[in-house]
Amino acid sequence: MIAYPNAKINIGLNIVKRRSDGYHDIETLFYPLRGLYDILEIIRVEGEGNKLEFSQSGLAVDGLLENNLCVKAYNLLAQRYGMPYVKMHLHKLVPMGAGLGGGSSDAAFTLRMLSGFLERSLSDDELSAMALELGSDCPFFLINRPSIGKGRGEVLETTHVDLSGYWVLLINPGIHVSTKMAYEGSSPKPWDVPLARLVDKPVTEWRNQLINDFEQTVFAKYPEIGTIKQRLYELGAVYASMSGSGSSVFGIFEKEPIVPDEFKQYFQHKSQF
């Protein structure tokens, strides 16, 4: 069984308020980036259950094996329902810690795939609750359609926003941005106009109205990221933004953009929505 866990971008991100549980309420538009994805293979093998063999290739991922979200997803299901002996291989193509949700997508796809091995079927609500235990944006990847995310990001409402025909150019300079730092430097406050109303406007009107609240803090600490955003506008983007808490920056173009030499030192992705 093979699946292709895709990345996402955030179009607009309002940090609404700090919560008593240590998290923050946000409002954002999650948009799937299907042209950029990892490759996940899961094989059921004969043998004693609740056993996982996990391997990985592609882009390097820091951290201990037991902290990998695919492994955590397997262990979560195994503890609650029991799992068969499984071999899993993940080929990473989406950079980690880049505001693209790569690890969360891997986790959500793993949950969905592994649930097919259970003797009982899990409802969408059960899967979503388990996904939230793995990460705030994991539930989005179970829906995997343009959605307004509220709460921690798990309160989702699909939207009609459609970027079909537009091009996206995504640049990741490889700078690690601490999400904790990004939140600590923020000034939570609800926007005057709800995000759902803003994204309902033509894409050409988003530039001066749809912002990412993390940018003020992140650009101040890492000016290079802000420079990339400005450069994307100079190249003709109708809208550009940092995704999530960074450090990836994307531009939306009406025509296929030409990638300048200055970006070739970075991780880059270009595709049509």
Backbone hydrogen bonds, N-H to C=O, Kabsch-Sander energy under -0.5 kcal/mol:
donor,donor_aa,acceptor,acceptor_aa,energy
3,A,40,L,-2.7
7,A,33,L,-1.1
7,A,36,L,-2.5
8,K,100,L,-2.0
9,I,31,Y,-2.3
11,I,9,I,-0.5
11,I,29,L,-2.7
12,G,10,N,-0.8
13,L,211,I,-2.6
14,N,27,E,-3.0
15,I,13,L,-0.6
16,V,14,N,-1.0
16,V,25,D,-1.8
17,K,25,D,-1.3
19,R,23,Y,-2.9
22,G,19,R,-1.4
25,D,17,K,-2.6
26,I,151,G,-3.0
27,E,14,N,-1.6
28,T,149,G,-1.9
29,L,11,I,-1.0
29,L,12,G,-1.0
30,F,28,T,-0.7
30,F,147,S,-2.9
31,Y,9,I,-2.5
33,L,7,A,-3.0
34,R,32,P,-0.6
36,L,33,L,-1.5
38,D,5,P,-2.7
39,I,91,H,-2.0
40,L,3,A,-2.8
41,E,89,H,-2.7
42,I,1,M,-2.7
43,I,87,K,-3.0
45,V,85,Y,-2.3
50,N,83,M,-3.7
53,E,86,V,-2.4
54,F,52,L,-0.5
55,S,88,M,-2.2
57,S,90,L,-2.2
59,L,92,K,-2.4
67,N,64,L,-1.5
68,N,65,L,-1.9
72,K,68,N,-2.4
73,A,69,L,-2.2
74,Y,70,C,-2.1
75,N,71,V,-2.6
76,L,72,K,-2.4
77,L,73,A,-1.9
78,A,74,Y,-2.8
79,Q,75,N,-2.4
80,R,76,L,-1.3
81,Y,77,L,-3.1
82,G,77,L,-1.0
82,G,78,A,-0.8
86,V,51,K,-2.6
87,K,43,I,-2.9
88,M,53,E,-3.3
89,H,41,E,-2.6
90,L,55,S,-2.2
91,H,39,I,-3.0
92,K,57,S,-2.7
92,K,90,L,-0.7
98,A,95,P,-0.6
105,S,101,G,-2.7
106,D,102,G,-2.2
107,A,103,G,-2.2
108,A,104,S,-2.5
109,F,105,S,-2.6
110,T,106,D,-2.2
111,L,107,A,-2.5
112,R,108,A,-2.3
113,M,109,F,-2.6
114,L,110,T,-3.0
115,S,111,L,-2.1
116,G,112,R,-0.5
116,G,113,M,-1.1
117,F,114,L,-2.3
118,L,115,S,-1.1
127,L,123,S,-2.4
128,S,124,D,-2.5
129,A,125,D,-2.2
130,M,126,E,-1.9
131,A,127,L,-2.6
132,L,128,S,-2.1
133,E,129,A,-1.0
134,L,130,M,-0.7
134,L,131,A,-1.0
135,G,131,A,-1.4
138,C,135,G,-1.1
141,F,137,D,-0.8
141,F,138,C,-0.9
142,L,138,C,-0.6
142,L,139,P,-1.1
143,I,139,P,-0.9
143,I,140,F,-1.0
144,N,140,F,-3.8
147,S,30,F,-2.1
148,I,157,E,-3.0
149,G,28,T,-3.4
149,G,147,S,-0.5
150,K,155,V,-2.5
153,G,150,K,-2.3
155,V,150,K,-1.9
156,L,154,E,-1.0
157,E,148,I,-1.8
159,T,146,P,-2.5
166,Y,163,L,-2.3
167,W,253,F,-3.0
168,V,271,S,-2.9
169,L,251,G,-2.2
170,L,269,H,-3.3
171,I,249,V,-3.1
172,N,267,F,-2.8
177,V,97,G,-0.6
177,V,175,I,-0.7
178,S,176,H,-0.6
182,A,178,S,-2.5
183,Y,179,T,-2.5
184,E,180,K,-2.5
185,G,181,M,-1.7
186,S,183,Y,-1.6
189,K,15,I,-2.2
197,R,194,P,-0.9
198,L,194,P,-1.5
199,V,195,L,-2.6
200,D,196,A,-0.5
201,K,198,L,-1.6
205,E,202,P,-2.3
206,W,203,V,-1.7
209,Q,206,W,-1.8
210,L,206,W,-3.1
211,I,209,Q,-0.7
213,D,13,L,-3.1
213,D,211,I,-0.6
215,E,212,N,-2.1
216,Q,213,D,-0.5
218,V,214,F,-2.6
219,F,215,E,-3.0
220,A,216,Q,-1.1
221,K,217,T,-1.5
222,Y,218,V,-3.0
225,I,222,Y,-1.7
226,G,222,Y,-0.9
227,T,223,P,-2.2
228,I,224,E,-1.7
229,K,225,I,-1.6
230,Q,226,G,-2.1
231,R,227,T,-2.4
232,L,228,I,-2.0
233,Y,229,K,-1.5
234,E,230,Q,-1.9
235,L,231,R,-1.5
236,G,233,Y,-1.5
237,A,232,L,-2.2
238,V,252,I,-2.8
239,Y,252,I,-1.1
241,S,250,F,-2.1
243,S,248,S,-2.4
244,G,242,M,-0.5
246,G,243,S,-2.2
248,S,98,A,-1.5
249,V,171,I,-2.7
250,F,241,S,-2.7
251,G,169,L,-2.3
252,I,239,Y,-3.3
253,F,167,W,-3.0
253,F,251,G,-0.5
259,V,257,P,-0.5
263,F,260,P,-1.7
264,K,261,D,-1.3
266,Y,263,F,-2.0
267,F,172,N,-1.8
269,H,170,L,-2.2
271,S,168,V,-1.8
273,F,166,Y,-2.5
